[in-house]
Amino acid sequence: FLNLGASSMTLATLTTRFVFPQFSLEGKRLWIVGMVPGGLRHVLLQKFWLSSVCALTITLTLNLVSSWMLKLPGWMVLLFAATVVLMSFSLCGIAVGIGALFPNFGSGSTANRRDDNPAKIVSGFGGTLCFVVSIAYIAIVVGTLALPLYSQFVAGEFTGVTLSWAMAGAWAFVALLSFAACFIPMSLALKRVESIEL
């Protein structure tokens, strides 16, 4: 589970650093981007899907290789792989959504330099919020999945079939939480970009 947490933290760092600033990086060119068919809504969805696929490729590879090196049992490798798939979409949804809700286009004479500097965009309120929400989401997911096994190995509460049902229930909760973590920021962001006057 520390391995899952480490892989997820790597993903949260990547999404906050590289996915969150994408909307803000459009800067003064946002009106040009908004003229594409489908408008800014289409652009935001493209950013989400592209970043999700890239994040999934990186994190799933990292997780599978590290699970193989740790010689984890097959069912645990599958559990972690399925969880990483969910987390990739959720963390990208959080980053793209919050990035569109709290854009940092810069101001004044430093506007152009600020638009092109992702590090300054991430260091604002939106970037901090994105990272905090991502960390909270990861902590809940890893804690939820670890709880049944912790109960079995330490307290002896679960055995055999009971553990399987407990793990299935935990993963179902993680799936619902992941859907909410992706859907809520993205839906709010899509509504916001539709109301932006170009």
Sequence and secondary structure as in RCSB ss.txt:
>XXXX:A:sequence
FLNLGASSMTLATLTTRFVFPQFSLEGKRLWIVGMVPGGLRHVLLQKFWLSSVCALTITLTLNLVSSWMLKLPGW
MVLLFAATVVLMSFSLCGIAVGIGALFPNFGSGSTANRRDDNPAKIVSGFGGTLCFVVSIAYIAIVVGTLALPLY
SQFVAGEFTGVTLSWAMAGAWAFVALLSFAACFIPMSLALKRVESIEL
>XXXX:A:secstr
 HHHHHHHHHHHHHIIIIITTHHHHTGGGHHHHTTSTTHHHHHHHHHHHHHHHHHHHHHHHHHHHHHHHHT  HH
HHHHHHHHHHHHHHHHHHHHHHHHHHS     GGGHHHHHT HHHHHTSHHHHHHHHHHHHHHHHHHHHHHHHHH
IIIII    THHHHHHHHHHHHHHHHHHHHHHHHHHHHHHHHHHT   
